[in-house]
Amino acid sequence: MTAASAAAQSPTADPALIEDLVAANRILYDQGVVDGFGHVSVRHDKNPEHFLLARSMAPGLVTAADIMEFDRDGNAIDPTGRAVYLERFIRSEIYKAHPEVKGSCTATRRR
C-alpha cells in the first residue's frame, strides 16, 4: 500500500455491512438476477465519500475477503493486485451525485 492510499483509507467498514454486501451478491446470483456478470455496491458506513464493491469476479463466489474499498473517483484504496470492475466509475458518479443513495446494483445477464 502506498503512503497516499494509506492516508486515503477509511476506518474499517462495519463487518455486518460487508457481510450484507456478500449476501447481496450471492442472493442476486441465486435468484437469477445476475449470472457471472453484474454486481452490487454499498456506500461505506464510516466514510460517505467511499464505497465498497467486490473485486471483479462471479457474484455467486464473493466472500468478505473479496470486498474492496474505493474512493469517490472509483480508485481502489488497496488493490493488492486484484482485478476491479470498470463500472466502478459509474458507481462513483452515482455516489457523488446522490448522497442519499446507499447502494447500487448492476444486473447483467448473458442471453
C-alpha positions, 0 to 999 in steps of 0.5 A: 500500500502506498503512503497516499492510499494509506492516508486515503483509507477509511476506518474499517467498514462495519463487518455486518455491512460487508457481510450484507454486501456478500449476501447481496451478491450471492442472493442476486446470483441465486435468484437469477438476477445476475449470472457471472456478470453484474454486481452490487455496491454499498456506500461505506458506513464510516466514510460517505465519500467511499464505497465498497464493491467486490473485486471483479469476479462471479457474484455467486463466489464473493466472500468478505475477503473479496470486498474492496474499498474505493474512493469517490473517483472509483480508485481502489484504496488497496488493490493488492493486485486484484482485478476491479470492475470498470463500472466502478466509475459509474458507481462513483458518479452515482455516489457523488451525485446522490448522497442519499443513495446507499447502494447500487446494483448492476444486473447483467445477464448473458442471453 
